[in-house]
Amino acid sequence: MSTIFEDLKELKYLEPTTLKEACALLSEHREKASLIAGGTHLIPLLQEGRVKPEYLINIRNIPSLDTIGEYSEFSEEGIKIGALAALFDIARAALVHEKAVVLQEAIRLRELRANKTRWAYYMSTLGGCLHSPQSAGDIAPALMILDAKAVVQGLQGWDTIPVEALFTQSDEERYKILTEIRIPKQQESEIGFVYEKSFGTGGAPSLGAAVLLKLDIKHVFVEELRIVVGGAGPVPIESKEGVAVMKENEIEDHLIIEAAELAADEVCGKSDGEMVERARDLIEEAIRHAIDRSIGDFALGY
């Protein structure tokens, strides 16, 4: 680590060995401190002088923050992924492939932005990605349609919040440490989960769309639809207007097109026409793909 910070010697480098100690240090130094683990996003910002903390709190050596496993608590069960788990490892984990393959799809389509080195490709962590506004749109939409929860730890104890709440935290909540993401067990039939990406060119931002679509048992009516888009603004946005067009209706081509148009206008806000058009095409493609996955073998007569 010292070789990376040769030109950043004015920083005070802190290395807690327990989560309790890390929470105490973050609470003490607050806005003067930055957490670091993989460092793939933070280090380029430090070297460019775009962020200037007085303290770096390295949480890499705190045990059990990089695990991928299952959980079962009270009436809920699912998979848990530590905040320090590398995206590279999550994308290849058999458990994640079995329980939340849409997350792996999102990770594999992610972009390396501030740091395009091979080191960044292997070392980027789940927590680091979710705390980087430029990167959060890559995987946050997939986590949101999976109803993922974030476990955060502070001096007063831990709390569980929806993943989307990470992007709207109050000043006080920002001084808690993300420890893991929990993805509850998903229904295994009649549901299509999809993540699609539209890569920007000429400086235009890339867009990521995650769609959940559930059909009735006869594969005719849309029982549930969720559309989440990242990249169009500082936080991922879940569409309500586009969903309302298709929900509880039969699958109709004109409704798919209308839903995509309404959702694109909703999530893009006052963005330029080119972004709205890209978002519309992306969402329409994702909805159609989700229908195919929801129908599955039924479409083949099995």
Sequence and secondary structure as in RCSB ss.txt:
>XXXX:A:sequence
MSTIFEDLKELKYLEPTTLKEACALLSEHREKASLIAGGTHLIPLLQEGRVKPEYLINIRNIPSLDTIGEYSEFS
EEGIKIGALAALFDIARAALVHEKAVVLQEAIRLRELRANKTRWAYYMSTLGGCLHSPQSAGDIAPALMILDAKA
VVQGLQGWDTIPVEALFTQSDEERYKILTEIRIPKQQESEIGFVYEKSFGTGGAPSLGAAVLLKLDIKHVFVEEL
RIVVGGAGPVPIESKEGVAVMKENEIEDHLIIEAAELAADEVCGKSDGEMVERARDLIEEAIRHAIDRSIGDFAL
GY
>XXXX:A:secstr
 TTTTTT TTSEEE  SSHHHHHHHHHHHGGGEEEESS TTHHHHHHHTS   SEEEE TTSTTSS EEEEEETT
EEEEEEETT BHHHHTT HHHHHH HHHHHHHHT    S  SHHHHHH BHHHHHT HHHHHHHHHHHHHTT EE
EEEETTEEEEEEGGGGGG  TTGGGSEEEEEEEE    SSEEEEEEEE   TT   EEEEEEEEE TTS BEEEE
EEEEESSSSS EE SHHHHHHTTSB  HHHHHHHHHHHHHHHHTT  HHHHHHHHHHHHHHHHHHHHHHHGGGGG
T 
